[in-house]
Amino acid sequence: MDILSTDAVCRVYFKGTVMMFFGSLIIAVSFEQSNLHKRIAMVILGIVGISPRLLMLGFMIPTAFLSMWISNTATTAMMIPILKSVLIEMGADKKSSIMMFLSLAYAANCGGSGSLIGSGTILILYETLKVCGDEQPIRFLSWMYFAVPLLLINLIITWLWLQILFIGLPSKNKAISQESKDNVTAMLKVKLKELGPLSRYEIIVLCSFVMALGLWFFRDPDFMEGWKTISNVEIDDATPAIIICVLLLAVPLSSGEPFLPWKVVQGRLNWNVVIIVGGGFALAEGMSKSGLNDWIGARFEPLKDWNTFLLLTMIMLFTMIITQVASNSATASILLPVLRDLAISLKINPLLLLIPNCLTCTFAFILPVSTPSNTLVYEASEMTTFDMMKAGLGLNILTLVSTLGYMYTIGDLLYDINTFPSWANNCSV
């Protein structure tokens, strides 16, 4: 007998979490179609300084922000040509160029952790906890309360670490010439001018994006009754994404064509990511149905007497190693359901094991094959594998430490991680 029938696999792909991700990818396509993402990037780059340090920060901020809503791969691919033009105008040396390229990939990886739709691994965390019922605390808004401050902390850590590693302390930095500053400033102004005034398409996408955020934020906020109560039918976070997608795909322009034609979506949508995320959910459900989760959990039984902090640290180190060579989503799909069940059996708050390990899956910095963003910057630059390993290993350790510290401070304030919650008793697949 098949562990999962064809109908069961179809239900996995059409469940709310996958549909939310699918909808968010269509919204991302609308960004690319209108060039709004390029305008956001150019405006931010024009605001920050032209020194190598500030310019790196200027690239990291829009990359991280866009990666919260758009595929990390698409964001990195969009920023690489802009960065190349800037580096040419700066006359940057090899070390500075490698530093800047790495900052793009690492900012994209960090940025994907900032919202539920930013990364497949975060969606897998959300799906892993959904089986625990409506009392579990992870929602679109509550996740951003937790994740955005940590995202900013890790961005600052990345920014400082790459500087120390490649160009040294500020006192040792060779100042960029005034001519180079003028060239970069002029080039950025030209690129922004090429985009022209804010177009009707960009305004539609911006309004749609703001509407989607508003629907997500106020569906079930912690501080008031959300709009989901307007219907007796269950409304989850997939509903706002699908509503906005229907508007983008169906609302006609004056020409009679829809604002976002399906042929554009079909050509630009990253279908591989949808298949990987949905396949990860199918894999997780198959492991549960077959009893493999229970078998793996039993192997962890000798760890029940370990100190919780030590247990969490060891599992995070294991996750950090695996996610460098395996798909982040596949790693999360296999690991998170097992950790959920392990936490329940040990009477540990499931969030204490799930959230840090989910984030560790996202922070894959060491090898070019660790994430598509790493691969893109590796191919676009003259860096060696050793350059990325040297930067990525240190950054992985630093973000692991920051995630642990954040979880035991801010995470404890938000989620009371040292207490076994009542909702954990309801977790069943």
Order of alpha helices (4+ residues) and beta strands (2+ residues): alpha-alpha-alpha-alpha-alpha-alpha-alpha-alpha-alpha-alpha-alpha-alpha-alpha-alpha-alpha-alpha-alpha-alpha-alpha-alpha
